[in-house]
Amino acid sequence: MAKNRGKSTAAGVAAMRAIGALEDDPSVRNPDYLAARLLPTGLRLLLAIRPLARMILKQYHRLLPGNYYLHIVRTKHIDAILKERCGQGIRQLVILGAGFDTRAYRFREILKDVKVFEIDHPGTQATKKARAARLPGGTDVSVTYVPVDFNNQQLDVLFESGYSEALPTLFVWEGVCMYITPQAVDETLSFVKRHSGTGSTIVFDYIFRSMVEGKCDYYGARESAAFVAKRGEPYTFGIEEGAIQDFLRSRGFRLLSEFTPLDMEQTYLKTVDGTVRGKVCGYTNVVHAAKE
């Protein structure tokens, strides 16, 4: 989120969620049924033609093995944590680097008493706001949009938008930290630690440091590293594999859960007959942590 990865990146991720929402098997299907509504009209019409959608997905599998299934399981897992935390009484939801996230709209009933903040680059955010207003009931959903560039600005701007540091808050940081500087990562975690109420937590995904160093050989690693480098957006931050507890503890957090690719496959990609539909890229984990 630190630099603007742009509307094209947000649209690409949303497109994979939209295709995932068309999966025939409900046990595998991506729950983001609104993703397609936020896409550019041309892309949305293309994806509505099943043979073309399959062609696009085939190419995506070739370029980024395991990423399509990552989008499915990551969406499901973060959704599950959001529903759990709402049941435990959070009062604020802060979506960092929101892109075309639809959770404020998909979960508007359970979020009706929760203040929702979406933080992203102003360019991407302007497009999102315009398209979200056209969603069913979109004008009835209360979201506070906060433009921020994580590499150049502090999260303190949240205070200008009605954010309260006294309330229990869930921070969702999806698909972001691998693209920003280590300093920006630490500053974000420091803000969560210092400026959120008792019971606040953060859920985020991270890649292994070996990906940043170009030494990772897990499934999909080489293709992914080559893809982002070619786009001029190489990975800039990773955490040493197996070191997440120490990483969090040194920053004032306690690990609640960590889902590996295998965990995600077994939990979210099993079809109705018990087989696993696909393989998730092997270099990224999803973490849920509470501030100490």
DRENDO-1510 file (C-alpha; in Angstrom, 1 decimal, always signed):
<recs>
REC; n; res; u; v; w
REC; 1; MET; +0.0; +0.0; +0.0 .
REC; 2; ALA; +2.9; +2.3; +0.5 .
REC; 3; LYS; +3.2; +3.1; -3.1 .
REC; 4; ASN; +0.3; +3.1; -5.5 .
REC; 5; ARG; +0.2; -0.2; -7.2 .
REC; 6; GLY; -2.6; +1.3; -9.1 .
REC; 7; LYS; -6.1; +0.7; -10.2 .
REC; 8; SER; -4.8; -2.0; -12.6 .
REC; 9; THR; -3.5; -4.1; -9.7 .
REC; 10; ALA; -6.7; -3.6; -7.7 .
REC; 11; ALA; -8.7; -4.6; -10.7 .
REC; 12; GLY; -6.6; -7.7; -11.4 .
REC; 13; VAL; -7.0; -9.0; -7.8 .
REC; 14; ALA; -10.8; -8.2; -8.0 .
REC; 15; ALA; -11.0; -10.1; -11.3 .
REC; 16; MET; -9.5; -13.2; -9.7 .
REC; 17; ARG; -12.0; -12.9; -6.9 .
REC; 18; ALA; -14.8; -12.5; -9.4 .
REC; 19; ILE; -13.8; -15.6; -11.3 .
REC; 20; GLY; -13.5; -17.5; -8.0 .
REC; 21; ALA; -17.0; -16.5; -7.2 .
REC; 22; LEU; -18.1; -18.5; -10.3 .
REC; 23; GLU; -16.7; -21.7; -9.0 .
REC; 24; ASP; -19.3; -24.5; -9.4 .
REC; 25; ASP; -18.4; -26.1; -6.1 .
REC; 26; PRO; -19.8; -24.0; -3.2 .
REC; 27; SER; -17.2; -25.5; -0.9 .
REC; 28; VAL; -14.5; -23.9; -3.0 .
REC; 29; ARG; -16.2; -20.8; -4.3 .
REC; 30; ASN; -14.8; -17.3; -3.4 .
REC; 31; PRO; -17.4; -15.6; -1.2 .
REC; 32; ASP; -16.8; -12.2; -2.8 .
REC; 33; TYR; -19.9; -12.1; -5.0 .
REC; 34; LEU; -19.6; -8.3; -5.4 .
REC; 35; ALA; -16.1; -8.3; -6.8 .
REC; 36; ALA; -17.2; -8.2; -10.5 .
REC; 37; ARG; -19.4; -5.1; -9.8 .
REC; 38; LEU; -16.2; -3.1; -9.1 .
REC; 39; LEU; -14.4; -4.0; -12.3 .
REC; 40; PRO; -14.2; -1.8; -15.4 .
REC; 41; THR; -17.1; -2.4; -17.6 .
REC; 42; GLY; -15.1; -4.1; -20.4 .
REC; 43; LEU; -13.4; -6.5; -18.1 .
REC; 44; ARG; -16.7; -7.3; -16.3 .
REC; 45; LEU; -18.3; -8.2; -19.6 .
REC; 46; LEU; -15.3; -10.4; -20.6 .
REC; 47; LEU; -15.5; -12.3; -17.4 .
REC; 48; ALA; -19.3; -12.9; -17.9 .
REC; 49; ILE; -18.4; -15.0; -21.0 .
REC; 50; ARG; -17.3; -18.3; -19.4 .
REC; 51; PRO; -14.9; -19.5; -22.2 .
REC; 52; LEU; -13.1; -16.1; -22.0 .
REC; 53; ALA; -13.0; -16.2; -18.2 .
REC; 54; ARG; -11.4; -19.7; -18.4 .
REC; 55; MET; -8.8; -18.5; -20.9 .
REC; 56; ILE; -7.9; -15.6; -18.7 .
REC; 57; LEU; -7.6; -17.9; -15.7 .
REC; 58; LYS; -5.4; -20.3; -17.6 .
REC; 59; GLN; -3.0; -17.5; -18.5 .
REC; 60; TYR; -3.1; -16.3; -14.8 .
REC; 61; HIS; -2.2; -19.9; -13.6 .
REC; 62; ARG; +0.8; -19.9; -16.0 .
REC; 63; LEU; +2.1; -16.5; -14.9 .
REC; 64; LEU; +1.4; -16.8; -11.2 .
REC; 65; PRO; +1.0; -20.5; -10.1 .
REC; 66; GLY; -1.0; -20.8; -6.9 .
REC; 67; ASN; -2.1; -17.1; -6.7 .
REC; 68; TYR; -5.7; -17.7; -7.9 .
REC; 69; TYR; -6.3; -20.2; -5.1 .
REC; 70; LEU; -4.5; -17.8; -2.7 .
REC; 71; HIS; -7.1; -15.2; -3.5 .
REC; 72; ILE; -9.9; -17.7; -2.7 .
REC; 73; VAL; -8.5; -18.9; +0.6 .
REC; 74; ARG; -7.3; -15.5; +1.8 .
REC; 75; THR; -10.7; -14.0; +1.2 .
REC; 76; LYS; -12.4; -16.9; +3.1 .
REC; 77; HIS; -9.9; -16.8; +6.0 .
REC; 78; ILE; -10.1; -13.0; +6.5 .
REC; 79; ASP; -13.9; -13.1; +6.2 .
REC; 80; ALA; -14.0; -15.8; +8.9 .
REC; 81; ILE; -11.8; -13.7; +11.2 .
REC; 82; LEU; -13.9; -10.6; +10.6 .
REC; 83; LYS; -17.1; -12.5; +11.5 .
REC; 84; GLU; -15.5; -13.9; +14.6 .
REC; 85; ARG; -14.2; -10.5; +15.7 .
REC; 86; CYS; -17.6; -8.9; +15.1 .
REC; 87; GLY; -19.1; -11.5; +17.4 .
REC; 88; GLN; -16.5; -10.5; +20.0 .
REC; 89; GLY; -17.5; -6.9; +19.9 .
REC; 90; ILE; -15.1; -4.9; +17.8 .
REC; 91; ARG; -16.2; -1.3; +17.3 .
REC; 92; GLN; -14.0; -0.3; +14.4 .
REC; 93; LEU; -12.7; -2.0; +11.2 .
REC; 94; VAL; -9.7; -0.5; +9.4 .
REC; 95; ILE; -8.9; -1.9; +6.0 .
REC; 96; LEU; -5.3; -1.0; +5.1 .
REC; 97; GLY; -4.6; -0.8; +1.4 .
REC; 98; ALA; -8.2; -1.6; +0.6 .
REC; 99; GLY; -8.1; -1.7; -3.2 .
REC; 100; PHE; -11.5; -3.0; -4.3 .
REC; 101; ASP; -12.3; -4.7; -1.0 .
REC; 102; THR; -16.1; -5.3; -0.6 .
REC; 103; ARG; -16.3; -6.4; +3.0 .
REC; 104; ALA; -18.1; -3.2; +4.1 .
REC; 105; TYR; -20.8; -4.1; +1.7 .
REC; 106; ARG; -20.9; -7.9; +2.0 .
REC; 107; PHE; -21.0; -7.7; +5.8 .
REC; 108; ARG; -23.0; -4.5; +6.2 .
REC; 109; GLU; -25.5; -6.2; +8.6 .
REC; 110; ILE; -22.9; -7.3; +11.1 .
REC; 111; LEU; -20.9; -4.1; +10.6 .
REC; 112; LYS; -23.9; -1.8; +11.2 .
REC; 113; ASP; -22.6; -0.7; +14.6 .
REC; 114; VAL; -18.9; -0.8; +13.6 .
REC; 115; LYS; -17.1; +2.2; +12.2 .
REC; 116; VAL; -15.4; +1.2; +8.9 .
REC; 117; PHE; -12.3; +3.0; +7.5 .
REC; 118; GLU; -10.7; +2.2; +4.2 .
REC; 119; ILE; -7.2; +3.4; +3.6 .
REC; 120; ASP; -5.5; +3.5; +0.2 .
REC; 121; HIS; -3.9; +5.6; -2.4 .
REC; 122; PRO; -6.2; +8.5; -3.4 .
REC; 123; GLY; -6.3; +7.5; -7.1 .
REC; 124; THR; -7.4; +3.9; -6.5 .
REC; 125; GLN; -9.7; +5.1; -3.8 .
REC; 126; ALA; -11.5; +7.6; -6.0 .
REC; 127; THR; -12.3; +4.8; -8.5 .
REC; 128; LYS; -13.5; +2.5; -5.8 .
REC; 129; LYS; -15.8; +5.1; -4.3 .
REC; 130; ALA; -17.4; +5.9; -7.6 .
REC; 131; ARG; -18.1; +2.2; -8.4 .
REC; 132; ALA; -19.1; +1.2; -4.9 .
REC; 133; ALA; -21.9; +3.8; -4.9 .
REC; 134; ARG; -23.5; +1.8; -7.7 .
REC; 135; LEU; -23.5; -1.5; -5.6 .
REC; 136; PRO; -26.9; -2.7; -4.4 .
REC; 137; GLY; -27.5; -0.6; -1.2 .
REC; 138; GLY; -24.1; +1.0; -1.7 .
REC; 139; THR; -25.3; +4.4; -0.7 .
REC; 140; ASP; -26.6; +3.0; +2.6 .
REC; 141; VAL; -23.2; +1.7; +3.6 .
REC; 142; SER; -21.2; +4.0; +5.8 .
REC; 143; VAL; -17.5; +3.9; +5.0 .
REC; 144; THR; -14.9; +6.5; +5.8 .
REC; 145; TYR; -12.3; +6.7; +3.0 .
REC; 146; VAL; -8.8; +7.9; +4.1 .
REC; 147; PRO; -6.2; +8.6; +1.4 .
REC; 148; VAL; -2.7; +7.6; +2.5 .
REC; 149; ASP; +0.6; +6.7; +0.9 .
REC; 150; PHE; +2.3; +4.4; +3.4 .
REC; 151; ASN; +5.8; +5.1; +2.3 .
REC; 152; ASN; +5.4; +8.9; +2.7 .
REC; 153; GLN; +2.6; +9.4; +5.3 .
REC; 154; GLN; +1.7; +8.2; +8.8 .
REC; 155; LEU; -1.5; +6.6; +9.9 .
REC; 156; ASP; -2.1; +9.4; +12.2 .
REC; 157; VAL; -4.3; +10.9; +9.5 .
REC; 158; LEU; -6.9; +8.5; +10.7 .
REC; 159; PHE; -7.5; +10.7; +13.7 .
REC; 160; GLU; -8.7; +13.5; +11.4 .
REC; 161; SER; -11.4; +11.1; +10.0 .
REC; 162; GLY; -13.1; +10.1; +13.3 .
REC; 163; TYR; -11.0; +7.1; +14.3 .
REC; 164; SER; -10.8; +6.4; +18.0 .
REC; 165; GLU; -7.8; +4.9; +19.6 .
REC; 166; ALA; -9.9; +3.8; +22.6 .
REC; 167; LEU; -12.1; +1.3; +20.7 .
REC; 168; PRO; -11.4; -2.4; +20.0 .
REC; 169; THR; -10.5; -2.6; +16.4 .
REC; 170; LEU; -9.7; -5.1; +13.7 .
REC; 171; PHE; -7.1; -4.1; +11.2 .
REC; 172; VAL; -7.1; -6.0; +7.8 .
REC; 173; TRP; -3.8; -5.7; +5.9 .
REC; 174; GLU; -4.3; -7.9; +2.9 .
REC; 175; GLY; -1.7; -8.2; +0.1 .
REC; 176; VAL; +0.2; -5.1; +1.2 .
REC; 177; CYS; +3.3; -5.5; +3.4 .
REC; 178; MET; +5.4; -7.3; +0.8 .
REC; 179; TYR; +5.4; -4.2; -1.4 .
REC; 180; ILE; +6.4; -1.6; +1.2 .
REC; 181; THR; +9.6; -0.8; +3.1 .
REC; 182; PRO; +10.6; -2.6; +6.3 .
REC; 183; GLN; +10.4; +0.8; +8.0 .
REC; 184; ALA; +6.8; +1.3; +6.7 .
REC; 185; VAL; +5.9; -2.1; +8.0 .
REC; 186; ASP; +7.2; -1.3; +11.5 .
REC; 187; GLU; +5.5; +2.1; +11.5 .
REC; 188; THR; +2.2; +0.5; +10.7 .
REC; 189; LEU; +2.5; -2.1; +13.4 .
REC; 190; SER; +3.6; +0.5; +15.8 .
REC; 191; PHE; +0.5; +2.6; +15.1 .
REC; 192; VAL; -1.7; -0.5; +15.7 .
REC; 193; LYS; +0.1; -1.2; +19.0 .
REC; 194; ARG; +0.1; +2.4; +20.3 .
REC; 195; HIS; -3.3; +3.7; +19.0 .
REC; 196; SER; -5.9; +1.0; +19.3 .
REC; 197; GLY; -8.1; -0.1; +22.1 .
REC; 198; THR; -7.8; -3.2; +24.3 .
REC; 199; GLY; -8.7; -6.3; +22.4 .
REC; 200; SER; -7.6; -5.0; +19.0 .
REC; 201; THR; -6.1; -7.4; +16.5 .
REC; 202; ILE; -4.6; -7.3; +13.0 .
REC; 203; VAL; -4.8; -9.9; +10.2 .
REC; 204; PHE; -2.2; -9.8; +7.4 .
REC; 205; ASP; -0.4; -12.0; +4.9 .
REC; 206; TYR; +3.3; -12.0; +4.4 .
REC; 207; ILE; +5.9; -13.6; +2.2 .
REC; 208; PHE; +9.1; -15.2; +3.3 .
REC; 209; ARG; +12.3; -13.2; +3.3 .
REC; 210; SER; +13.8; -15.7; +0.9 .
REC; 211; MET; +11.4; -14.3; -1.7 .
REC; 212; VAL; +12.8; -10.8; -1.3 .
REC; 213; GLU; +16.3; -12.3; -1.5 .
REC; 214; GLY; +15.5; -14.3; -4.6 .
REC; 215; LYS; +16.3; -17.6; -2.9 .
REC; 216; CYS; +12.9; -19.2; -2.5 .
REC; 217; ASP; +12.0; -22.3; -4.4 .
REC; 218; TYR; +8.6; -23.0; -3.1 .
REC; 219; TYR; +5.7; -23.6; -5.5 .
REC; 220; GLY; +5.1; -20.5; -7.6 .
REC; 221; ALA; +8.0; -18.5; -6.1 .
REC; 222; ARG; +10.1; -18.0; -9.1 .
REC; 223; GLU; +7.2; -17.1; -11.4 .
REC; 224; SER; +5.8; -14.6; -8.9 .
REC; 225; ALA; +9.2; -12.9; -8.3 .
REC; 226; ALA; +9.8; -12.6; -12.0 .
REC; 227; PHE; +6.3; -11.2; -12.6 .
REC; 228; VAL; +6.5; -8.4; -10.0 .
REC; 229; ALA; +10.0; -7.5; -11.0 .
REC; 230; LYS; +8.9; -7.2; -14.6 .
REC; 231; ARG; +6.2; -4.8; -13.6 .
REC; 232; GLY; +8.8; -2.7; -11.7 .
REC; 233; GLU; +7.2; -3.6; -8.3 .
REC; 234; PRO; +9.6; -6.1; -6.8 .
REC; 235; TYR; +9.0; -7.5; -3.4 .
REC; 236; THR; +10.6; -5.3; -0.7 .
REC; 237; PHE; +9.6; -6.9; +2.6 .
REC; 238; GLY; +9.5; -10.5; +4.0 .
REC; 239; ILE; +9.8; -12.3; +7.3 .
REC; 240; GLU; +12.1; -15.2; +7.9 .
REC; 241; GLU; +10.3; -18.5; +7.6 .
REC; 242; GLY; +9.5; -19.8; +11.1 .
REC; 243; ALA; +10.3; -16.5; +12.8 .
REC; 244; ILE; +6.8; -15.0; +13.0 .
REC; 245; GLN; +6.3; -15.3; +16.7 .
REC; 246; ASP; +9.6; -13.6; +17.5 .
REC; 247; PHE; +8.8; -10.9; +14.9 .
REC; 248; LEU; +5.5; -10.2; +16.4 .
REC; 249; ARG; +6.6; -10.4; +20.0 .
REC; 250; SER; +9.4; -7.9; +19.5 .
REC; 251; ARG; +6.8; -5.4; +18.2 .
REC; 252; GLY; +4.4; -5.9; +21.0 .
REC; 253; PHE; +2.0; -8.5; +19.5 .
REC; 254; ARG; +0.9; -12.0; +20.4 .
REC; 255; LEU; +0.3; -14.6; +17.6 .
REC; 256; LEU; -3.3; -15.9; +17.6 .
REC; 257; SER; -3.1; -18.0; +14.4 .
REC; 258; GLU; -0.9; -18.6; +11.4 .
REC; 259; PHE; -2.3; -20.3; +8.3 .
REC; 260; THR; +0.3; -21.9; +6.0 .
REC; 261; PRO; -0.5; -22.8; +2.3 .
REC; 262; LEU; -1.2; -26.4; +3.4 .
REC; 263; ASP; -3.6; -25.2; +6.2 .
REC; 264; MET; -5.4; -23.0; +3.7 .
REC; 265; GLU; -5.8; -25.8; +1.2 .
REC; 266; GLN; -7.1; -28.3; +3.7 .
REC; 267; THR; -9.5; -25.8; +5.3 .
REC; 268; TYR; -10.8; -23.8; +2.3 .
REC; 269; LEU; -10.2; -25.8; -0.9 .
REC; 270; LYS; -11.8; -29.1; -0.2 .
REC; 271; THR; -14.6; -30.0; -2.6 .
REC; 272; VAL; -17.8; -31.7; -1.6 .
REC; 273; ASP; -16.2; -35.1; -2.3 .
REC; 274; GLY; -13.3; -34.3; +0.0 .
REC; 275; THR; -10.6; -33.7; -2.6 .
REC; 276; VAL; -8.5; -30.5; -2.6 .
REC; 277; ARG; -9.3; -28.4; -5.7 .
REC; 278; GLY; -6.0; -26.6; -6.1 .
REC; 279; LYS; -2.6; -25.7; -4.8 .
REC; 280; VAL; -1.8; -22.4; -3.1 .
REC; 281; CYS; +1.5; -20.7; -3.7 .
REC; 282; GLY; +4.0; -21.9; -1.1 .
REC; 283; TYR; +5.8; -18.7; +0.0 .
REC; 284; THR; +3.1; -16.8; +1.9 .
REC; 285; ASN; +1.3; -17.3; +5.2 .
REC; 286; VAL; -1.7; -15.5; +6.8 .
REC; 287; VAL; -1.4; -14.3; +10.4 .
REC; 288; HIS; -3.8; -13.0; +13.0 .
REC; 289; ALA; -2.2; -11.2; +16.0 .
REC; 290; ALA; -3.3; -9.4; +19.1 .
REC; 291; LYS; -1.6; -6.5; +20.6 .
REC; 292; GLU; -0.1; -7.3; +24.0 .
</recs>
